[in-house]
Each structure stands twice: as structure tokens, then as C-alpha cells.
Amino acid sequence: MTVEKSGFKETYGSAEDIVTVFCTLIRTQEPSATCLVTMHPIGGTGWLPIMSQFARAGVHVLACDSRYRGADYALNMEKVTLDLGSAMRHAREVLGYQHVVLLGWSGGGSLSAFYQSQAERPTVTSSPCGGGPDLTQASLPPADALIMMAAHVSRHGTLTEWLDASVIDECNPTLRDASLDLYGGEINPPFDDAFLVRYHEAQIARNRKITSWVKNKLAALIDAGREHEEFAFVTHGTMADPRWLDPRVDPNDRAPGTCYLGDPRIANNGPVGLARFCTLRSWLSQWSYDDANACGPTSLGRVTVPVLVVGNSADDACTPQHTDRLFEAIGHTRKAMVNIQGANHYYMGQPELAAQASAAVLDWLADQGFPV
């Protein structure tokens, strides 16, 4: 628990100026010299089958929730980094683990990579929306190693790849460019290379258009003397990646026509889609293609500790292109990559594959000198 000043409430039900980070220690009765610390920017990680699998295999897991657990409409990635720092400090100084390893699962991958880069050589003095926090003054305790498991490259990069490029007007998202509408019936897979290039360029352009509006809206609030206010908005169409419909795009063993949120046609405008509900400052920190800081590949290029990248061959959220980009970005030779054949994003209904993944992680930890 830390004390932090803010001009407005970011999280529901929190005490004034108090930030609480909830953590669950998952372990057996047997002691362990090594602890895996895991945090996702918005989602809890303690319930995942892989975490209990690690504990049964003998390594302790500290599964931590950021202050934005379950609600990312005001999420600030730099503040989440501070939350992770408090958990890391707790693992070392209070729980007393000899070895502390960051386990970045899914969206926690880019967070963990960003955290480690800022713990080793801090450079970020403020969120892109201004007003701090200054990570160069945070004294973030670094991890001894880093594991990227079923991880994507970043929140802003992933959102941009999933944006519906056909949306013409953010205020009237039913207006669509039929030549880019994956779900409109005029275009169908397989998609040729020229279309994929045009589509992705339109996705980037849409992200930048929203970002420009966000910056103008925020500047108007500040100019009007309302700098302590926020403004919330809705972004429709955030699950329209061609790879969900065309298995030849970034191929793996996933089922075509599905994504980790179910039917992508429904998830595209569903209530739990990426960036569906957001605020101005939060957009700049976590979703802006050009402004957000927490980029997995960029961060991994700066870390010096050993890194393991674990990919799942049937992942319908974080596909091989993401896994490969993360691995290739690591700028040293103390790196390894493992692919779990047939595993889905969550290892749901796949206890034998969760056991295989945890065994691969434990073998790697032992190779690095981190015994359980």
C-alpha cells in the first residue's frame, strides 16, 4: 500500500490518496528459494491453471493485481509499473526470496519487459499524458530473470492490429468502408498481401486519428482551466484482425473464425473488447500507437538479465508473430524460446500441456541457477 496524489479518482472504491496492490502467494508447504512474480495490467493471474501448476511443481508464485484490476478505462501503464515495483519489493524484502523472477503472461509480458528495462536503466520521467510518475526516481528493484509466456508485444501494438479499419466516423461507427469491412460480406478470406498491407495501414491511421482527437480534447480542457478533469469515450470495432478469419495470416494451430474472446464478429463491438471504454490520459498511456511507452520488443532490447519466451502453438490471442518479435528483440545471448505444441492461450482444459509448460520453465530456471 502506498500514498499517491491524483487530481481525480482513477479506481472505484479506493481510499483517498491510498493505492492498494492485492497479491496472492501460491505455494505448497515446501520452501522455495525462487519466487515468480506475475502481474497483468488489468487481469488477475492467480486463477490461471499454469500458476497452480508452478506451485505444485515446487516454485512459489506471487500473483499480483494492479490498482486497475478488472477496469482499464483509466489505466496508466507507468502507474502499473509502480504497482509491480511494490510487489517486487515485497517479494524480496518482506517474503525474503533469494531469487525473484518476473513472469509476464499475455498482457503482462510487455508490462514485465517495460518494468525490467526501467528497473535496470530508467529513462521514463512521465506518462505520455503528463503529470508523472517519474520512473527514474522510483528505485524499482530489478528481477533476476524474465519469462515471457503467451505474451503479446504491447497493449497499443495489439490494439492497433485488432482495430476495425473500416470505421469511418468514430461518432457514428456504423458508417463503414465496405472495401475494408471484414464482417460486411463484400470481402472474404483468403486475403492477399496487398489487402493486408492496405488494411494495416488503415488500422494505424485510425489509431492516430483517435490519438489526435484525444490530444486536442485534453488540450482544450487544460486551456479552459479544467486540467484536473477527465473525459470518457467509447471506441467501437476493436476485434477485426484478418488473422482471426484467415488461418494463413500468422499461421498456427488456432481454429479459424475464433479468437480468445469467442466469435470476433461479436467481440468486435462487445462490452469486453480492448479499449472499449477509455479516458483521454489513459488512451495516451496504454493505447496510442506512437505515444505509449510500454513496448515489449523495445524494452527487451534494453534488458540484461536472462529471458525465456514461451509460445503456445494454438494460441488465439498472442500469435507466433508476437512471440517471434519478442524473442528476436532480446539483445543478448542468454535467451531461449520454447513452443508448447497444441496449447491454447490459457491452457484451459489442457492440464498436461500446462504441466509441460511449467516443466520447461523450471528446467530453464535450473539452467540459470535459480533452484526451487
C-alpha positions as CSV (number, residue, x, y, z in Angstrom):
1,M,0.0,0.0,0.0
2,T,1.4,3.4,-1.0
3,V,0.2,7.0,-0.8
4,E,-0.2,8.8,-4.1
5,K,-1.7,12.1,-5.1
6,S,-4.1,12.4,-8.0
7,G,-6.3,15.1,-9.4
8,F,-9.3,12.8,-9.8
9,K,-10.4,9.3,-8.9
10,E,-8.9,6.6,-11.2
11,T,-10.2,3.5,-9.4
12,Y,-13.6,2.7,-7.8
13,G,-13.8,2.4,-4.1
14,S,-10.2,3.3,-3.2
15,A,-9.4,5.4,-0.1
16,E,-8.3,8.9,-0.8
17,D,-4.7,9.1,-1.9
18,I,-4.2,5.4,-1.0
19,V,-3.2,2.8,-3.6
20,T,-3.6,-0.9,-2.6
21,V,-2.0,-3.7,-4.6
22,F,-3.5,-7.1,-3.8
23,C,-1.3,-10.1,-4.1
24,T,-1.8,-13.8,-3.6
25,L,1.1,-16.1,-2.7
26,I,0.5,-19.5,-4.4
27,R,2.7,-22.2,-2.8
28,T,2.8,-25.6,-1.2
29,Q,4.2,-26.2,2.3
30,E,7.7,-26.8,0.9
31,P,10.0,-23.7,1.0
32,S,11.4,-22.3,-2.2
33,A,14.4,-20.1,-2.9
34,T,12.8,-18.7,-6.0
35,C,9.6,-16.8,-6.5
36,L,7.8,-16.0,-9.8
37,V,6.2,-12.5,-9.6
38,T,3.4,-12.1,-12.1
39,M,1.1,-9.1,-12.8
40,H,-1.2,-8.3,-15.7
41,P,-2.2,-4.6,-16.2
42,I,-5.9,-5.4,-15.9
43,G,-6.5,-9.1,-15.4
44,G,-5.8,-11.3,-12.4
45,T,-3.3,-14.0,-12.9
46,G,-3.8,-16.1,-9.8
47,W,-6.7,-18.1,-11.2
48,L,-4.8,-19.3,-14.3
49,P,-4.1,-23.1,-14.4
50,I,-0.4,-22.5,-15.1
51,M,0.1,-20.7,-11.8
52,S,-1.1,-23.5,-9.5
53,Q,0.9,-25.9,-11.8
54,F,4.0,-24.0,-10.9
55,A,3.2,-24.2,-7.2
56,R,2.6,-27.9,-7.4
57,A,6.0,-28.3,-9.2
58,G,7.7,-26.6,-6.3
59,V,8.3,-22.9,-7.3
60,H,6.3,-20.2,-5.4
61,V,4.2,-17.7,-7.3
62,L,3.2,-14.2,-6.2
63,A,0.2,-13.3,-8.3
64,C,-0.5,-9.6,-8.1
65,D,-3.3,-7.4,-9.2
66,S,-2.6,-3.8,-10.3
67,R,-4.8,-1.0,-9.0
68,Y,-6.8,-1.3,-12.2
69,R,-7.8,-4.9,-11.7
70,G,-10.9,-5.5,-13.9
71,A,-11.3,-1.9,-15.1
72,D,-8.8,-0.4,-17.6
73,Y,-10.8,2.7,-18.6
74,A,-8.3,4.9,-16.6
75,L,-5.3,2.6,-16.7
76,N,-1.9,4.3,-16.7
77,M,0.9,1.9,-17.6
78,E,3.5,3.9,-15.8
79,K,1.5,3.7,-12.6
80,V,1.0,0.0,-13.1
81,T,4.8,-0.2,-13.3
82,L,4.9,1.3,-9.8
83,D,2.4,-1.3,-8.6
84,L,4.6,-4.1,-9.9
85,G,7.6,-2.5,-8.2
86,S,5.8,-2.6,-4.9
87,A,5.1,-6.4,-5.4
88,M,8.7,-7.0,-6.4
89,R,9.9,-5.2,-3.3
90,H,7.6,-7.2,-1.1
91,A,8.9,-10.5,-2.6
92,R,12.5,-9.6,-1.8
93,E,12.3,-7.5,1.4
94,V,9.3,-9.0,3.2
95,L,8.9,-12.5,1.9
96,G,12.7,-12.9,1.6
97,Y,13.1,-14.8,-1.6
98,Q,16.7,-15.3,-2.7
99,H,15.7,-15.2,-6.4
100,V,12.8,-13.2,-7.9
101,V,11.8,-13.8,-11.5
102,L,9.3,-11.8,-13.4
103,L,6.7,-14.0,-15.2
104,G,4.9,-11.9,-17.9
105,W,1.9,-13.7,-19.0
106,S,-0.2,-12.4,-22.0
107,G,-0.6,-8.6,-21.5
108,G,1.8,-8.9,-18.5
109,G,4.6,-9.7,-20.9
110,S,5.1,-6.1,-22.2
111,L,4.5,-4.8,-18.7
112,S,7.2,-7.1,-17.2
113,A,9.7,-6.2,-20.0
114,F,9.0,-2.5,-19.6
115,Y,9.3,-2.8,-15.8
116,Q,12.7,-4.6,-16.1
117,S,14.1,-2.1,-18.6
118,Q,13.1,0.8,-16.2
119,A,14.5,-1.1,-13.2
120,E,17.8,-1.6,-14.9
121,R,18.2,1.7,-16.7
122,P,15.3,4.0,-16.0
123,T,14.5,6.6,-18.7
124,V,10.8,7.4,-18.4
125,T,10.2,10.6,-16.4
126,S,6.4,10.8,-17.0
127,S,3.4,9.2,-18.6
128,P,2.7,10.4,-22.2
129,C,-0.3,12.2,-20.8
130,G,2.0,14.3,-18.5
131,G,2.0,14.6,-14.7
132,G,4.3,11.7,-13.9
133,P,5.1,9.3,-12.5
134,D,8.8,9.7,-12.8
135,L,10.2,6.2,-13.0
136,T,13.8,7.4,-12.9
137,Q,13.1,8.3,-9.2
138,A,11.1,5.1,-8.3
139,S,14.1,2.9,-7.4
140,L,12.4,-0.1,-8.9
141,P,14.0,-3.4,-7.8
142,P,15.1,-5.4,-10.8
143,A,14.3,-9.1,-11.3
144,D,16.9,-11.8,-11.7
145,A,15.4,-13.1,-14.9
146,L,12.4,-12.6,-17.1
147,I,9.8,-15.1,-18.6
148,M,7.5,-14.0,-21.4
149,M,4.6,-16.6,-21.5
150,A,1.9,-16.4,-24.2
151,A,2.7,-12.7,-24.4
152,H,1.9,-10.1,-27.0
153,V,4.1,-7.2,-28.0
154,S,2.2,-4.4,-26.3
155,R,-1.2,-3.1,-25.5
156,H,-1.0,-0.3,-28.1
157,G,0.5,-2.6,-30.7
158,T,-2.0,-5.3,-30.2
159,L,-5.0,-2.9,-30.2
160,T,-3.8,-1.4,-33.5
161,E,-3.6,-4.9,-35.1
162,W,-7.1,-5.6,-33.9
163,L,-8.7,-2.3,-34.8
164,D,-11.5,-2.4,-37.3
165,A,-10.0,-0.5,-40.2
166,S,-13.4,0.0,-41.9
167,V,-14.7,2.5,-39.3
168,I,-15.1,5.9,-41.0
169,D,-16.6,8.1,-38.2
170,E,-15.8,7.5,-34.5
171,C,-19.0,9.3,-33.6
172,N,-21.1,7.1,-35.9
173,P,-19.2,3.8,-36.1
174,T,-21.9,2.2,-38.2
175,L,-20.5,4.1,-41.1
176,R,-18.0,1.6,-42.7
177,D,-15.7,1.5,-45.7
178,A,-17.1,-1.7,-47.4
179,S,-13.8,-2.4,-49.0
180,L,-12.2,-2.8,-45.6
181,D,-15.1,-4.3,-43.6
182,L,-14.1,-7.8,-42.7
183,Y,-17.6,-8.6,-41.5
184,G,-19.6,-6.7,-44.1
185,G,-19.9,-9.6,-46.7
186,E,-18.1,-7.9,-49.6
187,I,-14.6,-9.2,-48.8
188,N,-13.8,-12.7,-47.7
189,P,-10.7,-14.7,-46.9
190,P,-8.2,-15.6,-48.1
191,F,-6.7,-12.1,-48.1
192,D,-3.9,-11.2,-50.5
193,D,-0.8,-9.4,-49.4
194,A,-1.8,-6.1,-51.0
195,F,-5.1,-6.1,-49.0
196,L,-3.3,-6.9,-45.7
197,V,-0.8,-4.0,-46.2
198,R,-3.6,-1.6,-47.0
199,Y,-5.7,-2.9,-44.1
200,H,-2.9,-2.5,-41.5
201,E,-2.0,1.0,-42.8
202,A,-5.7,1.9,-42.3
203,Q,-5.6,0.5,-38.7
204,I,-2.5,2.6,-37.9
205,A,-4.2,5.7,-39.4
206,R,-7.3,5.1,-37.3
207,N,-5.3,4.8,-34.1
208,R,-3.5,8.1,-34.9
209,K,-6.8,9.8,-35.7
210,I,-8.2,8.8,-32.3
211,T,-5.0,9.9,-30.7
212,S,-5.1,13.3,-32.4
213,W,-8.7,13.8,-31.1
214,V,-7.6,12.8,-27.6
215,K,-4.8,15.3,-27.6
216,N,-7.0,18.1,-28.8
217,K,-9.7,17.3,-26.3
218,L,-7.2,17.2,-23.4
219,A,-5.6,20.4,-24.5
220,A,-9.0,22.1,-24.6
221,L,-9.7,21.0,-21.0
222,I,-6.3,22.4,-19.9
223,D,-6.8,25.7,-21.8
224,A,-10.2,26.1,-20.1
225,G,-8.6,25.8,-16.6
226,R,-10.1,22.3,-16.2
227,E,-6.8,20.4,-16.1
228,H,-7.9,18.2,-13.2
229,E,-10.9,16.8,-15.1
230,E,-11.1,13.8,-17.4
231,F,-13.3,12.8,-20.3
232,A,-14.5,9.3,-21.1
233,F,-15.3,7.9,-24.5
234,V,-16.2,4.7,-26.4
235,T,-14.2,3.1,-29.2
236,H,-16.1,0.6,-31.3
237,G,-14.7,-2.0,-33.6
238,T,-11.6,-3.4,-31.8
239,M,-11.6,-7.1,-32.8
240,A,-11.2,-7.1,-36.6
241,D,-7.8,-8.6,-37.2
242,P,-7.7,-10.5,-40.5
243,R,-5.8,-13.3,-38.8
244,W,-8.9,-14.4,-36.9
245,L,-10.7,-15.1,-40.3
246,D,-7.7,-16.2,-42.4
247,P,-5.6,-19.0,-40.9
248,R,-2.9,-18.3,-43.5
249,V,-2.2,-15.0,-41.8
250,D,0.4,-15.5,-39.0
251,P,-0.5,-19.3,-39.1
252,N,-0.6,-21.5,-36.0
253,D,-2.9,-24.2,-34.7
254,R,-5.8,-21.9,-33.7
255,A,-9.3,-22.5,-35.1
256,P,-10.2,-20.1,-37.9
257,G,-13.2,-17.8,-37.2
258,T,-12.5,-17.6,-33.5
259,C,-10.4,-15.5,-31.1
260,Y,-9.8,-15.7,-27.3
261,L,-12.9,-13.6,-26.8
262,G,-15.0,-16.0,-28.8
263,D,-16.6,-15.0,-32.2
264,P,-14.6,-12.0,-33.3
265,R,-17.6,-10.6,-35.2
266,I,-19.4,-10.3,-31.8
267,A,-16.4,-9.3,-29.8
268,N,-15.7,-6.5,-32.3
269,N,-18.3,-4.4,-30.6
270,G,-18.8,-6.4,-27.4
271,P,-18.5,-4.9,-23.9
272,V,-15.2,-6.5,-23.0
273,G,-13.2,-5.6,-26.2
274,L,-9.9,-3.9,-25.9
275,A,-10.1,-0.1,-25.3
276,R,-13.9,-0.2,-25.4
277,F,-14.2,2.3,-22.6
278,C,-11.4,4.8,-22.1
279,T,-10.3,8.2,-20.8
280,L,-8.1,10.7,-22.5
281,R,-5.0,10.3,-20.4
282,S,-5.4,6.5,-20.3
283,W,-5.5,6.3,-24.1
284,L,-2.2,8.1,-24.4
285,S,-0.5,5.9,-21.8
286,Q,-1.8,2.4,-23.0
287,W,-3.4,2.6,-26.4
288,S,-1.6,5.3,-28.5
289,Y,0.4,3.7,-31.3
290,D,3.0,6.4,-31.3
291,D,3.0,7.6,-27.6
292,A,2.7,4.6,-25.3
293,N,5.9,3.7,-23.5
294,A,5.4,0.0,-22.6
295,C,6.6,-1.8,-25.7
296,G,7.7,-5.4,-25.3
297,P,10.3,-5.5,-28.1
298,T,11.8,-2.1,-27.4
299,S,12.1,-2.9,-23.7
300,L,13.5,-6.4,-24.2
301,G,16.3,-4.8,-26.3
302,R,17.4,-3.0,-23.2
303,V,17.3,-5.7,-20.5
304,T,20.5,-7.6,-19.5
305,V,19.0,-10.5,-17.5
306,P,18.3,-13.9,-18.9
307,V,15.0,-14.1,-20.8
308,L,12.8,-17.1,-21.6
309,V,10.0,-16.8,-24.2
310,V,7.2,-19.4,-24.2
311,G,4.8,-19.6,-27.1
312,N,1.6,-21.7,-27.4
313,S,1.0,-23.2,-30.8
314,A,-2.8,-22.9,-30.6
315,D,-2.9,-19.5,-29.0
316,D,-5.8,-17.5,-30.4
317,A,-4.7,-14.2,-28.7
318,C,-0.9,-13.9,-28.9
319,T,0.1,-15.5,-32.2
320,P,3.6,-16.6,-33.4
321,Q,4.5,-13.2,-34.9
322,H,4.3,-11.7,-31.4
323,T,6.3,-14.5,-29.9
324,D,9.0,-14.2,-32.6
325,R,9.2,-10.4,-32.3
326,L,9.8,-10.6,-28.6
327,F,12.5,-13.2,-28.9
328,E,14.3,-11.5,-31.7
329,A,14.3,-8.2,-29.9
330,I,16.4,-9.6,-27.0
331,G,19.8,-8.0,-27.4
332,H,21.9,-10.7,-25.7
333,T,22.6,-14.4,-26.0
334,R,21.2,-15.5,-22.6
335,K,17.8,-16.2,-24.1
336,A,15.7,-19.2,-25.0
337,M,12.4,-19.9,-26.7
338,V,10.0,-22.8,-26.1
339,N,6.9,-23.7,-28.0
340,I,4.1,-25.7,-26.4
341,Q,2.5,-27.7,-29.2
342,G,-1.3,-27.6,-29.1
343,A,-1.6,-25.3,-26.1
344,N,-4.2,-22.6,-26.2
345,H,-3.9,-19.1,-24.6
346,Y,-5.0,-20.0,-21.1
347,Y,-4.1,-23.8,-21.1
348,M,-7.8,-24.2,-20.3
349,G,-8.8,-27.9,-20.3
350,Q,-5.2,-28.8,-21.0
351,P,-3.6,-29.8,-17.7
352,E,-1.0,-32.0,-19.4
353,L,0.2,-29.0,-21.5
354,A,0.2,-26.7,-18.5
355,A,2.4,-29.3,-16.8
356,Q,4.7,-29.4,-19.9
357,A,5.0,-25.6,-19.9
358,S,5.8,-25.4,-16.2
359,A,8.3,-28.2,-16.5
360,A,10.0,-26.3,-19.4
361,V,10.1,-23.1,-17.2
362,L,11.5,-25.0,-14.2
363,D,14.2,-26.6,-16.4
364,W,15.2,-23.2,-17.7
365,L,15.3,-21.7,-14.2
366,A,17.6,-24.5,-13.0
367,D,19.9,-23.9,-16.0
368,Q,20.1,-20.2,-15.0
369,G,21.0,-21.2,-11.4
370,F,17.6,-20.5,-9.8
371,P,16.6,-23.6,-7.8
372,V,13.2,-24.1,-6.4
